[in-house]
Each structure stands twice: as C-alpha cells, then as structure tokens.
Amino acid sequence: LSTAALYQSQGATQKRSSLSMVVKDPTSSPMGGGGGMFTATNAESRRVIPEDVRGRPVMKIVYVVLESQYQSSMTAAVKRINAGSDNMAVECVGYLLEELRNDDALAQFKKDVEEANVFIGSLIFVQELAEKVVEVVQPMRDNLDAVLVFPSMPEVMRLNKVGKFTMKNLGQSKSVVADFMKKKKADDGSSFEEGMLKLLRTLPKVLKFLPSDKAADARTFMMSFQYWLGGSPENLESLMLMVGQDYVGPVKASMEGKEKVVAEEPVLLPDKAIWHPVAPSIVFENNQKYFEWYNNEFCPDAGIDPKTAPTIGLVLQKSHINTKDDTHYVSLISELESRGARVVSIYSGGLDFSGPVEEYFYDANGKAIVDTVINLTGFALVGGPASQDHAKAAKVLKKLNRPYMCAVPLVFQSFEEWQASELGLHPIQVALQVSLPEIDGAIEPIIYAGREGATGRSVPLADRVNLLADRAMKWATLRSKPKVDKKIAITIFSFPPDKGNVGTAAYLDVFDSIKAVLGQLKKEGYDIGDAPDSKEAIMASVLDDPEAKISSPDLNVAYRMTTDEYYEKTPYATDLEENWGPAPGNLNSDGQNLLVYGKQFGNVFIGVQPSFGYEGDP
C-alpha cells in the first residue's frame, strides 16, 4: 500500500510515465484474425492525414519499425506539426515489420512508398522482411526526397539518402562508415548498432572541421538519428521539420524567401543508465547515486528495508523510456516493490546490454548486488533481435551467477490476436524471444505484456505481471534459504506408455545416477530423509517391477489428488475435456483420484513422468 501511494501521489511522476495500470484484462474481448501467423493489425491505425491543409504543401512520410512503441510519439508529432506549422502539413503512415508478411499489407506499403516524400526505417533485422523492404524502397529511392534508415541490416542501411550523404558503400571496402564499425569491433567488440552509436557521438566532432556545405547532409543524418533515438514527440517533430524544410521539394519551394525554423537540439537520455519511474532525476549514471536516493528516500516511504530486501535487476529497452511507453515496466517495478524488494532498472542505448549489467549490477568492490535478473526486452542479452553474441552473453551471466529470466512482451501480436490465435505465441517471436535468450542461459519465458491493437502502446497483463513478480521473488529468496530447507524434484522417464520404460534412458544408468546425486546432496547439507544408499533399493522404492509400466499396480503412489482439488488448481481443466473427458480419466487414475507416482525422501521427490497418451496413440 505504501508503494502504491508513492506511485499515485507525485504529479511530477506522471509527466514522465504512463502510470494507468491495467484494470481490465486486455484479452477479455478477443479480436478475430491473426491465426497465429502474421499479425492481423494493419497500418490504418497508424495513418494520420491532416484535417485542414490550409494551402500548405503536404509531406508524406512512411515508416517501418520492428515494434510499435514509436506509434504514439509519431502520431503526436505529426498532429503537432499539422496544428502549429505554417510551412507544411504532414501525412504519415507506419508499418510494423511483421505486417509485411501479409500480401495485402505489402501491396499497400508499396503504394504508400510510391506516394511518399520520406521513408524512415528502424531495427529491420529479420532477413526475409528486410528483403521485402529493399524490394519496395530501392526502385523508388531516387524519387524519394530523403531516406532515413537507422540500425538495420546492411542492405537496408544502404538505402539511406540525405542529399549527397549515402551509405551505398556500407559493407564494401571503400565505406568510411564500415571502416569505423570494423575498427570499433576490433577495439572493443562493439556490435553493429553499438558502432552506430559511437559513430553518432564521434562524427559531429569531425564534421565541424569540414566546410559547411560538404558536411551539412551528413550532419542532418546524424541529427536525425539523435532525434529518432530521443523518441519523444518533441524530438520527432524536430526531425520532420528539419528534413521537410531542407530536402522535401514542395516544402523547400514554398519556403523560398522565408526564414527557416531553427531546429531544437535533440533531448537525449544517456546511452546507458539506471531508471526509476518516480525518481527526481530521470536517470542515474552510476549506482552509488541511485542507491543513495533509493535507500535513503524511496525505501523508507515505500516500507522497504534496504538492508534485508532482496534486489531484483531489470533490463529495459531505452526506446520505451524515450517514448514514454513504459506502463508495462512501471507495473512490474511497483509489484516487486510492493512485495518488499529493491529494484534497479538499467537500459542501454543499443542492443548490447552486457555493459550496463557489468557496470550497474555490481558494487564498488565487485560484488553482485542483485539476487535475480529479469530481461524485460524479451530479446537476447547481446544483439537483441539483430546479431546475437551468445558467448559474450554467457560469459557476463556466468560471472554474475544469478538466476536470469527473460520475460516476453508480445512484439508481433496484440493481446487480442495472441488470445485468439490457435498457435499462441507467434513463431518468429518464439525464435527471437524464447529460443535465442535460452541459448544465453535465460529461464522462464513468461509473457507479461503486449501492445494494444489500436494505439500500439505497451500494456501489462495484470495476472502475468503478478506471476512474474512472484517467480522473481522466489528465485531471489532461494539463494538465502538454508540448503536443508530447499526442495528438489527429480523426474524419471516413462515413454512410450505401457512399454516398460519407466526409469530408463539411452546409455544411462538412471537409478545409479540418482544414487550419486542423492549422495552429493547429502554431503552438501540437503535433507534427503531416509533415502536408500543403493540403486536397487531406490528403484524398489519407486517401482518394484523392473519392467514396470505406467499402469502397473506396483508403482508407488506418492499422492492421490481428488477431482475437486484438480479442478481448483487447473483453471483450464474444462478446455481439456473435449479430447480427454472429465477428470479423473483413465490414465494415472484409480477411478476416483488422479495419481502422482513417485517417492519422497526428506525434501527430495523422485517422480515418474506422467503418461500423456495411450500405446500406439501418444
């Protein structure tokens, strides 16, 4: 309650964060379509047409992005220009990269690009979709007044065109930009996007020594990149005004003899920092200053004891903070703090989060200060959806040696589509946000947030945010729990059913292995009760018949679950009845109860894999 009051009391807080939590389950009103493949949303929800042109030239902008967090900022920026600029009006339409899998959407995208003045792309890293973007934009490149592509695959980056500034040689031997990237990778292992960010910081220092007319176009591109990274409506408004008045033909012609609008300096957050939604400073660039404020000011008001509280480290995506599309982050932070945890939330300006992890998750003495880490971006720790460096990620995470969870925000589906889909999570998202993070060492890919179909804004799914907070706290407190109190489950193989395969495995002596594990657990202080010290006795305690089948009466029953308990603990039980009938069913059952086979020894449970099919029909 103390934490909730803090989040609701400060008016200043709401200037930086969208704090309206999910009151209604976003999935309660399913929307048709999707079918588990490409998203059924379309660009029309991101199309803005000026209501009153007032004789001004109209600049049309088409943009393609990986995720939807830029939607609200782009829409707001366009509306600000249409309401307040005397020099131009803006028509704007945006596409999510995944929408281009749909033939109708791709055709509409092509039509929009043919009519456009400016094309903007960002984070286009899915190969087959990058090829579609190139196929559409490349033929129209000479007709477009400007093409702005921010970190994406090289073939898409080569589309860039701002006056005489291009990246057409990117990836080739004569490319100055590529040479810079290669040097940074050789010096410090920088990824492509990290190299772009370093170039962003370095190039302005070089440009000021070049003649203004030679450097103007390159300066415009780098300024555009800074505005884009800034992400706020104010930054994106400045980007569009700058590009429009300097490069878009009709706008340039109408402004002859007029004074140009002086571009505001980009308002940028540091490339990496610690962020908290109710902090007096937007970000902290070292953890000492952060914890001075957090421990001494925030924790006492929130009812958190900083001396005993577990600390949860969160990895965030900077673009969600820039665009103030942070409700899903705020929701989880508040839930963790309401459970008595300290939270330290870090971000990176690029897609390599290993640097911030090493800088902010350790104290001055090199000791880890976090008990659990949750990656809320949903992507690999190093490289995100682009080019992953799993070896580097594993090295960083092994050194940290803390439970590492990678939670999943729905990127390619809205909540409604995910709920209605027969496949559930989008196949591309399974690869990028489940499989690749697991190679890093991530566990428990819990879907916790997604985007609203109409606005594109990220929203938390309340019950799953609660689950994620509970799991993070469990992992955090497990470190400090005495070994004698820790509970361990070992599950032995049993498939196919009725084949006498219980407790078998190819080329392994299962029960001898269990004996070895139990012996080591006992040495390390775990409670193994009266576990036998021979593999034969362990086997006999679980199954008397060495050829035991899943239906064998000789299998030891560890627990009988009543049907009432089953229905109480299984909210989706009725969904299973169409194919499996009502509980208790015929498998793992005595006709009245559901049977859990296995044997308990102290705090160690040896369980038999439940049967999930019939012989010949698994």
Secondary structure, 3 states (H helix, E strand, C coil): CHHHHHHHHCCCHHHHCCCCCCCCCCCCCCCCCCCCCCCCCCHHHHCECCCCCCCCCEEEEEEEECCCCHHHHHHHHHHHHHHHCCCCEEEEEEEEHHHHHCHHHHHHHHHHHHHCCEEEEECCCCHHHHHHHHHHHHHHCCCCCEEEECCCCHHHHCCCEECCEECCCCCCCCCHHHHHHHHHHHHHCCCHHHHHHHHHHHHHHHHCCCCHHHHHHHHHHHHHHHHHHHCCHHHHHHHHHHHHHHHCHHHHHHCCCCCCCCCCCCCCCCCEEEECCCCCCCEECCHHHHHHHHHHHHHHHHCCCCCCCCEEEEEEEHHHHHCCCCHHHHHHHHHHHHCCCEEEEEEECCCECHHHHHHHCECCCCCECCCEEEECCCCECECECCCCCHHHHHHHHHHHCCCEEECEEEEEEEHHHHHHCCCCCCHHHHHHHHHHHHHHCCECCCEEEEECCCCCCEEECHHHHHHHHHHHHHHHHHCCCCHHHCCEEEEECCCCCCCCCCCCCCCCCHHHHHHHHHHHHHHCCCCCCCCCCCHHHHHHHHECCCCCCCCCCCECEEEEEEHHHHHHHCCCHHHHHHHHCCCCCCCCECCCEEEEEEEEECCEEEEECCCCCECCEC
